């Protein structure tokens, strides 16, 4: 699809387009041009593109539009809030006006689903019968608890718990008036339950996969003149019904007819509509959002929430309300916002898990499940939580719309992402605008090898540089060459080399990546001791930290200070920086290579954006380094277990030489090496490179332009001659 199509052509409503124009988004990006029509069309989408390519807009714009349209219909009274009673339908199906609020029914009225784990959700058919012998089938299409059967129109929707409903449950028990007795046998996923109503002999029977269990109930005398309706109640389950319009899986017993073949004089219409009263509460579920967006970090969640606020700026009433659910904020305030009513929730895994498990966040109305930076979420170990939340979501909304799942990833060439997509997505459209990992030509990346057996400078630096205490219980001697001594030496030398690189390249601004939060803190401490820190605005080493142990207010302030150029260096972990869109950064320094080769691409991709040149430097240890690898319950807080992981501890040996080989194999290229003086070749085709400057400003294209200059001039002359010739011909004709 051409990236030059306008937002209007993609189907985006004018009010949202007006907001994009105010953000200087004149035309859709490639990923937006591909994804927006697909999401508006109702499909699942799995997309991959570079951070900063407009992925947030690609899913936010269409989702906001659909949410607003649905909200507008609801407020105006369509389709389920109308003050006009529904017209009588002659086709037998489940009645959307006679159901529990959280129960979802598909548009054909033949599939129902309830995703509450602690509450029974019920429904009845729109047409009942007052005489004759009738049969219908109910198939269990998803694991869970369910009861099916028959009830009058005044019965509780919790089938079998009062004197007006008769049910048969998956536990192998029949139920009436809250009395549960053994009957038949248990049933579950894929079993087909036949439900028989005999109003000639006033009895109810059930079958399983064609096996008739005989009479379950005798209909009491007081109910024999009442109409009976097909009924169901579910708890975290799904069932599909066949009232006779399609061929049955198992033939009805002799003498029984399909419910759909009942005659006019046998039928009784359930005319309950939106204004009808029932024993079930009809209060709207104020805390139930339509869209749920999960982000891997608080900063990215805030960034997405801010974008939503901008996109909806010009939407008319009713207003879309969004809420940010992240740690570091007052949970009581977040609960109050949910109670007031929200349409879109953006949150991080921890806070969402807490709110969902404590029932503060209702998922019964969710129609969009969006996983942003899913490769980051999976790397953090949230695969199980993602699936748990998915299992709690209704697969069909109350107005018959299916659950849409949108997954955004830095790469689709990740086995964990593919496995997750197979689990939770249905025939998703894959949009891969990134392809296999590669390094843009605007990014130069080099490595500096650090060998503690050759550089003994660490002996004089040990008192000045704080390390991570991994070797607190090891004997470190200046004359020793044990692995532990060399590992401690590397920790000291890397901080020293970082400062050397900053000074040698006269770095104006850079993102410094560390492997752990403790490493971030130690580097910040050292730079502050050298005169840097958050308040040293004009100092060459002014710096701030960005990781999850800092409170949210500090993180926001630190990120803002770095973005606006008040601070030179942002020291952070992979998780904290994932997805953040900061353009114009000239340098990235990897103090330690990341565990995963894909994260190397993410890191160095922080430079070279918006057609600006950037340099990424990685400090590589030539010897193994012992590092923290916390598997303890506290995840590292107050943990001092320096034993190796295989010995029950929380440390591992880290081999950066092998990690570098993995990166080079992944990219199919050799990464250039620089010496400890950090003299980097800053010319391409004889032209000087300015890191942080526009690619065209660096002169990289100048030689190409010069080569084309004569050809372009010749073409211009020919064009002029053709135009003069054409004008001459027109003049002579006159």
Secondary structure by P-SEA (a helix, b strand, c coil): cccccccccccccaaaaaaaaaaccccccccccccaaaaaabbbbbbbbccccccccccaaaaaaaaaaaaaaaaaccccccccccccccccccccccccccccccccccbbbbccccccccccccbbbccccbbbbbbbcccccbbbbbbcccccccccccccccccccccbbbcccbbbbccccccccbbbbbbbcccccbbbbbcccccccccccccccccccccccccccccbbbbbbccccccccccccccccccccccccccccccccccccccccccccccccbbbbbccaaaaaaaaaaaaaaaccccccbbbbbbbcccccaaaaaaaaaacccbbbbcaaaaaaaaaacccccccccbbbbcaaaaaaaacaaaaaaaaaaaccccccccccbbbbbbccccccaaaaaaaaccccbbbbbbccccccccccbbbbbbbbbcccccccccccccccccccccccccccccccaaaaaaaaaaaaaaaaaaaaaaacccbbbbbbccaaaaaaaaaaaaaacccccccccccccccccccccaaaaaaaaaaaaaccccbbbbccccccccccccccccccccccccaaaaaaaacccccccccbbbbbbbbcbbbbbbbcccccccccccccccccccccbbbbbaaaaaaaaaaaacbbbbbbccccccccccccccccccccccccccaaaaaaaaaaaaaaaaaaaaaaaaaaaaaaaaac
